[in-house]
Structures are given as C-alpha cells and as structure tokens.
Amino acid sequence: MRVAVIGCGFFAQNHLNGWRDLAAEGIELAAVCDIDPKKAETAAKTFGVPRFYTEAGAMLAEEQIDFVDIVTQMDTHLEMVKLACAKGVDIILQKPLAPEWSAAREVVDTARKAGVRLTIHENFRYQSPMRKLKSVLDSGAIGKPTWARIAFRTGYDIYAVQPYLHQAKRFAILDVGIHMLDLARFFLGEVERVSCEAQCRNPENVGEDTATILMRHRSGAVSVVEVTMEARIDPDPFPETLVTIEGDHGAASVGPGLAARITSGGQTRAEDFGSPLLSWTSQPWHTVQESVLRTEEAIIRAWRAGKDPESTGDDNLKTYALVEAAYEAAREGRAIVPAVN
Ligand SMILES: NC(=O)c1ccc[n+]([C@@H]2O[C@H](COP(=O)([O-])OP(=O)(O)OC[C@H]3O[C@@H](n4cnc5c(N)ncnc54)[C@H](O)[C@@H]3O)[C@@H](O)[C@H]2O)c1
C-alpha cells in the first residue's frame, strides 16, 4: 500500500518512523508534502522517500497512492480531506477532526459522500498500558466497571515543541482532553451526560489549560476525566495517562511509571504496563511514540481485512461530541447531553 504524508512537522516524525517500520508489512512511503520546503525535503531525505512536494493538490495529482496520512494542524484538516476525497483515496487524519463541531461533521460527511474510508489517528487508546488495561477489563477480572478516573496531569514544557498551544482558544480539552475522553469511551462505553469545570491557570495561555470533567455513562458507570498542562507535581508523570477503574468485584490501576495494580477476588497483583522502547523512540515520549506505530498498524490491518478500524470518522465524532459537551457544560455551569452518543 502506498501512502503520502501531508505535514512534516513535529508529530509527523513519529508517523514517518511508523510507516518506515511498516515497510515489512508492505507499506511504501511514496511522497511527503509540507508547505515549508525545508521540512518536506528533510523528511524525504531522512525517511528515504523518493519525492517531496510543497502543495498537497500537486502531490495528489502526480502520485499513485492508496491513502493519505494528514498530520497538519486541525485548521487545515477540512481542506486536506476535500483534496483527498476529490482524488478518491482513503484517509488517515490526525486528531482533532477540526477546530469546531460543524467543521468536524463536515469532514466526516465529505468522506462519506466521496465513498472513501476516513480513520482518525486516535493513538492514546493504542498505548501499550491502555491496551493492557482494556484486556484486564475484558477478562472480567474486576467485574463490571462502575467508576473510573482518567488523568493527564503535567507541568512538562510541551510549549517548547508545540508553541502554538499558548494561543489556542480551545486548549486543554480539545488538544489532550480529547484523548482522555476517547479513553473514557474505550473503557466504559458511551456517555449520557457531561459536566465540566475549566480553568486558565497560566496567564500566558489564551484558552483553558485545566479541565475537570465528570461523566455519567450509559452503563451507569461514572468517570472523572482530568487534564492539565499546569500541574506542579513531583515526580511529573509526563506523558503518562494515569487511570483507576473500579468494578463490582475488583479494581485496576495504571500509576506513575506505568506500574499497574490489579485487585481481583480479594487478591492484588502488581504488573509492569510500560511500553517497550523502539529503535527511534526515546523517553519521556516513548509511550506516545510507540502508540503511533500501533495505531498505523491497526488501521492497515483492519483495512486489509475489509473491516472498520476502531476510530472511524463516525466513531471519532462521538469523542468530539464529548469535547463540545464539555465546553458547553463549562460555559453554562450545567450537565450537557452530547450531540451524538
Ligand atoms: N496524537 C498525538 O499524540 C498528537 C501529539 C501532538 C500533535 N498531534 C496533532 O498533530 C497535528 C500536527 O501537530 P504538530 O505539533 O506536528 O504541528 P506542526 O505545526 O509542528 O506541524 C504541522 C506541519 O504542517 C505543515 N502544513 C501546514 N499547512 C499545510 C498544508 N496546507 N499542506 C502541507 N503542509 C502543511 C506545517 O508547515 C507544519 O510543518 C495536530 O493536529 C496535532 O493536534 C497529535
């Protein structure tokens, strides 16, 4: 399968490494594109890609590819998706779908009308510790999950590599909270209502940098989703997602250092849920980096088997609906029913 990557910035390096690792599974990096010629050229040289472009339309006109991998920022997603749909190629799109709900829906509708497969690169549910935790739940070891806390709390200087985040009008919930909300769906299922308190604790930030979200799931379970880039905790677990899930006859948690504890039938066992280091991953980012490869691998395997990957555009709209509900809940000071669930 031939892939072209659009956007060769900070996070795309992980996508490119992932595709290179998947050469063994028949993936060929056909071309890369970035409006910044230096970034496009450097990516082509680094990853042995035969051609690079500075204009996505030109690349799509020239190249024979099976799918595009869009790793630009969200304000360009709709435009890039329209180009790929005009060419009739399948699409992998980085989160978030778009800056706001109407555009997110348009992205999904555009792909549906064009008859192309759209999958969102939602990688947090593919992190090794999250996958292992899900298999504990699926094994029935803790019984029916009834309560969860899913937390991304850090003070790590993420602004060094993503300076645009200082200016984001919608920041913590849309940028990282979206992953936590997706994990809440992954572990506990769809959501009935959402409450949220949002704060801006760093005056250099335009948008909210902290959110505390409370959700009632359809199953009756309750989850607390916490996200902040302004924690002052030591040790700082960046970029680990820490999770506690309680069930009706046990509990499972992933704590700092990705140390897991599973209580089942009155017995507690400790396990290491850490991710392996790959040749191109390095701490502290390795858990996130490895999940990029796992996400790509899962999408390709599903497509090849003629199945839908987990995070189709339609599925990811349900996560995006939680983002919207959280903003509305914070604004209005009341619980909100998500627009799709
Ligand atoms: N899933 C995760 O864990 C994770 C982590 C970080 C970032 N992201 C997401 O990745 C995406 C990119 O973020 P980033 O930090 O790499 O941003 P970035 O600004 O470093 O990279 C984006 C690149 O896209 C290029 N670009 C912009 N418009 C373009 C166009 N029309 N055609 C071709 N190239 C274009 C820019 O020149 C830039 O090099 C965002 O959607 C962000 O939310 C995801």
The ligand as a Gaussian input file, in Angstrom:
#p B3LYP/6-31G(d) Opt

LIG

0 1
 N       -1.977000      12.262000      18.789000
 C       -0.987000      12.848000      19.455000
 O       -0.493000      12.280000      20.409000
 C       -0.511000      14.198000      18.982000
 C        0.576000      14.855000      19.580000
 C        0.991000      16.088000      19.040000
 C        0.303000      16.653000      17.968000
 N       -0.778000      15.982000      17.433000
 C       -1.555000      16.529000      16.320000
 O       -0.752000      16.503000      15.140000
 C       -1.152000      17.568000      14.261000
 C        0.101000      18.352000      13.865000
 O        0.666000      18.894000      15.038000
 P        2.221000      19.284000      15.090000
 O        2.535000      19.579000      16.501000
 O        3.030000      18.292000      14.345000
 O        2.176000      20.671000      14.267000
 P        3.354000      21.335000      13.419000
 O        2.952000      22.742000      13.215000
 O        4.682000      21.034000      14.034000
 O        3.292000      20.534000      12.022000
 C        2.323000      20.759000      11.069000
 C        3.026000      20.861000       9.723000
 O        2.049000      21.008000       8.707000
 C        2.549000      21.909000       7.725000
 N        1.415000      22.440000       6.955000
 C        0.527000      23.395000       7.322000
 N       -0.389000      23.595000       6.348000
 C       -0.078000      22.729000       5.364000
 C       -0.642000      22.458000       4.077000
 N       -1.705000      23.128000       3.634000
 N       -0.076000      21.500000       3.322000
 C        1.017000      20.810000       3.757000
 N        1.605000      21.044000       4.948000
 C        1.063000      21.975000       5.749000
 C        3.302000      22.936000       8.521000
 O        4.246000      23.641000       7.718000
 C        3.948000      22.080000       9.601000
 O        5.241000      21.646000       9.226000
 C       -2.188000      18.391000      15.035000
 O       -3.488000      18.017000      14.582000
 C       -1.984000      17.970000      16.499000
 O       -3.179000      18.022000      17.272000
 C       -1.172000      14.774000      17.918000

